[in-house]
């Protein structure tokens, strides 16, 4: 993987805001050519930095979704392997390192309790995961 420069960082920031932004609009915002934007997106995708494009919804827009925080304890030096496995799970929205008892905190989002159960089983079955503790998110507040 090539090192990301300042233009890559700015491009990723734009895509985080709206991954559907046309390359021509991104080019105008970043003050580079459309071809430069497309080449950067292609390289970031090929390097595995940019894994895909998705839709983000306000939590209250779909109250039937099952959302949770899973605290994860990892055995020994298995962090990279566990992170790689978590990246491959569709229910995992984000993962954070933390201090204290838990090594990672993962945000999970599924459509049903059955899907949530399957996602949680998948997390627990990752080689290197020693323990988990999960809290369902019942209601969100925006401040």
SULVEN-V716688 format. One record per backbone hydrogen bond with DSSP energy under -1.0 kcal/mol. CO is the residue of the C=O (numbers start at 1). NH is the residue of the N-H. Records with the same first field share a line. If there is no record, write none. Layout:
BEGIN
CO->NH ; NH
END
This chain:
BEGIN
5->9
6->10
7->11
8->12
9->13
10->14
11->15
12->16
13->17
14->18
18->21
22->26
23->27
24->28
25->29
26->30
27->31 ; 32
33->37
34->38
35->39
36->40
37->41
38->42
39->43
40->44
41->45
42->46
43->47
44->49 ; 50
45->48
58->61
59->62
62->65
66->110
67->137
68->108
69->135
70->106
71->133
72->103 ; 104
73->130 ; 131
75->78
78->82
79->83
80->84
81->85
82->86
83->87
86->89
89->92
91->109
94->107
96->105
103->98
104->72
105->96
106->70
107->93
108->68
110->66
112->116
113->117
114->118
115->119
116->120
117->121
118->122
119->123
120->124
121->125
123->126
126->129
128->75
131->73
133->71
135->69
END
